[in-house]
Structures are given as C-alpha cells and as structure tokens.
Amino acid sequence: MIIFRYLLKETFKSQLAIFFILMAIFITLRFVRVLGDATDGEIPADLVLGFLALYSPILASLILPISFFLGIMIAHGRLFVDSEMTVLRACGVSEWYVTRVMLILSMLLALVTATITMYIAPLAVESEYQLKEKAGAESGISAVIPGRFQQTGNANAVIFVHEIETENQQLVKIFLSEREKQNNKLIRIIYAENGTINALPDGSQILTLRSGKQYNGEIGQRNYQVIDFAVYRIQIGERLPDEMRRKVAALSTLELWGDPSFEAIAELQWRIAIPLSLPFLVLLAVPLSSVNPRQGRFGKLLPAIMMYLGYFLLLMAAKRALEDGKIPVSLGLWWVHGLILIIGFMLISRQRAVGVKVRKLFQRNKGAKHV
C-alpha cells in the first residue's frame, strides 16, 4: 500500500504541474489573441474574460491526456535515474504492478475528462457561440475605440472619435465620412462636437450628432455645400447579425446520440475517444519511461512524444474521414485504439513470459527460414 500511494503521489504531482504549465501557456496565447480582437474593435473589451473562461474547459479536455502521459514519463524517469525503481524491482515490484497502479489513476482521470468532454465542453462551446453573437450585436459605446478610424456596421461610413466621456458615455469631437451608395463619388463629411450611439429593438444602431457641420460634395471638386446643424442622426448599424450556424461541437451528448449524420457520429466518438485514450496511454508511457540512469530522466521523452502525437493525429484523421463518410461507422475511431492497444501490449509484455515466448518463436521461425 505504501508503494501504491507513493507511485500515485509522484505521478499525480508531475501530471498536475505539467497540466497547469500547459494551461497557463495556452490560456496566455488565447488571451493575446482575444485581446487583439478587442483592440481592433471586433469584440467589446468587457467580453474578453468571458471568452477566456469558456475556452478553459475545452482546452482542459485536450491537455489532460498529454499532461498525464508526460507526468508518467517524467515521474517514472526520475525514479529510474535515482535508482528507486531498481530497488522496487529488486523487492518484487514488477512493471506490470506499476502499470496496474497507473491504470487505476487513469480511470479516475478518465472520469474527470469524460465529464468535461461529454457535458462541460459542449456547454462551453454553445455559450461561446452565444457570446460571439452578443459581441456581433453589441451596440453603442463598447464598440467604439477613441483615437482610431473605424468602419461602421453598415460598411458605408468611417467614424473617428476623439474621446469618450466616462460619466455620461458621450462621444466627443466626432468625425464621420460617408459615401453615397448610388454614386461612389458623392461624399458627405460631418464634424460634430458631441454625440451618442443608441440601439433600436431590431439591432439597428443610430448615431446622434449634436452641434456640428456637414460638408456635401463630389470627390475632386471644390464646390462643397456646408450645412450647420443642431441635431443629426445617421444609421451606422443595419440589423442584428444572423444567428451563427452551430457546429456539432456545441450540441449536447444526448442530441448527438440521436443524430444519424456522419458529423454527429464522429463528434460523439471523439468525445468518447479523449477519456478512453488515458488507459491506452498508460500502456505506452510505463514501458517507455524505463531509462538507463546514464540517459537521464528525459532519455526517451522525444520518441514518447512522437508516439503520442502519432496516436492523436491518427484519431483526428479518423475523425475527419468518418465525417466525410470515407470509413464505416462501425470502424470509426475504434481501430486507432485497437492499434495502440496492440503496441502497448507488445511494450508491456516484452519482459514478461508471454513476450519472451513470442520473441523466441519469431527467432525460431527466422532461423528456420535461413536454413
């Protein structure tokens, strides 16, 4: 029991550290991307944290398998380098015992991963779609960036605002340039001291300008007409955007279960494949973590990562082929797991009686052929 707890503790500590490091890296990259969209005015600044929060469970479901795989590699590699695993082997702790302990841990993590992939991640994807729709339909001040030329929602005018008063949310010193739709040479230039943006129930955005001047004329000509106005209103956003087409990733697991389409079946099998991969990764990681102390704990890390990438690239390729109807549903993604199971069984059994007998059989057949 002491060895059981020790192996679990060491592996889980490494896995947890790797998980948070990878999460921090990818969340930071996502934050930079979302912040860039907010800076460009594509999304309101107050929705940045919402996008990050909804991205976290989707990211966590993908990072849990790789963090668990690397956790085993690094933790067990250290045990081999420090000769702790050699002592355990001398005391009768076999590689198969270590594998069984890791399989127990993988089952617990698989339950957590399945909860995320089956329920939390689809809900997060659906909420992200709703947030994108809200960002697209977000009206008024939140979409205006002071000191920058921006194209209006109807793509027919350009607006520049010097500043926005935080107390009453008024635009100050507004420049607006608009071209006629029928005649592109006719232009209308407006300058106003202040103004506001209001949204109508249908999603239209109305810019109300006060105390300004309007210049009407033709590009390249000097005979501009100047008009002073007290109040001027112009529509800068036409309507609410069309509802975004939901991908199957946003559908609940129950909805996928009753959907006979190839996309739905592929998505359902993908959600099952991620937690199901954890026990198969144990069969790869435990034997690959066996290193010579002279190699160091990272001695076999590179080939192990390549094998992991091969596993998940095969899963992704099978998912794409299943979506396109190029492989039968009964085969689906299961053949990839079957292939990894065979490879893992070969790695685990290479030092056991079964593996020794198989090697001897192959060597005997090879020798018979040469004779």
TAHUTA-V123659 format. One record per backbone hydrogen bond with DSSP energy under -1.0 kcal/mol. CO is the residue of the C=O (numbers start at 0). NH is the residue of the N-H. Records with the same first field share a line. If there is no record, write none. Layout:
# TAHUTA-V123659
CO=NH + NH
This chain:
# TAHUTA-V123659
0=4
1=5
2=6
3=7
4=8
5=9
6=10
7=11
8=12
9=13
10=14
11=15
12=16
13=17
14=18
15=19
16=20
17=21
18=22
19=23
20=24
21=25
22=26
23=27
24=28
25=29
26=30
27=31
28=32
29=33
30=34
31=35
32=36
33=37
34=38
35=39
36=41
43=46
44=47
46=50
47=51
48=52
49=53
50=54
51=55
54=58
55=59
56=60
58=62
59=63
62=66
63=67
64=68
65=69
66=70
67=71
68=72
69=73
70=74
71=75
72=76
73=77
74=78
75=79
76=80
77=81
78=83 + 84
79=82
82=86
83=87
84=88
85=89
86=90
87=92
88=91
93=97
94=98
95=99
96=100
97=101
98=102
99=103
100=104
101=105
102=106
103=107
104=108
105=109
106=110
107=111
108=112
109=113
110=114
111=115
112=116
113=117
114=118 + 119
115=120
118=122
119=123
120=124
121=125
122=126
123=127
124=128
125=129
126=130
127=131
128=132
129=133
130=134
131=135
132=136
139=142
140=143
144=147
149=158
151=154
155=178
156=151
157=176
158=149
159=174
160=146
162=171
164=168
169=164
170=194
171=161 + 162
172=161
173=191
174=159
175=189
176=157
177=187
182=185
184=218
185=179
186=216
187=177
188=214
189=175
190=212
191=173
192=172
193=209
194=170
195=207
197=205
199=202
201=239
203=199
204=235 + 236
205=197
206=233
207=195
208=231
209=193
210=192
211=228
212=190
213=226
214=188
215=224
216=186
217=220
221=223
224=215
226=213
228=211
229=210
231=208
233=206
235=153
236=204
246=249
247=250
251=255
252=256
253=257
255=258
260=264
261=265
262=266
263=267
264=268
265=269
266=270
267=271
268=272
269=273
271=275
272=276
274=277
276=280
277=281
278=282
280=284
281=285
283=287
284=288
286=289
291=294
295=298
297=300
299=303
300=304
301=305
302=306
303=307
304=308
305=309
306=310
307=311
308=312
309=313
310=314
311=315
312=316
313=317
314=318
315=319
316=320
317=321
318=322
319=323
320=325
327=331
330=333 + 334
332=336
333=337
334=338
335=339
336=340
337=341
338=342
339=343
340=344
341=345
342=346
343=347
344=348
351=355
352=356
353=357
354=358
355=359
356=360
357=361
358=362
359=363
360=364
361=365
362=366
363=367
364=368
365=369
366=370
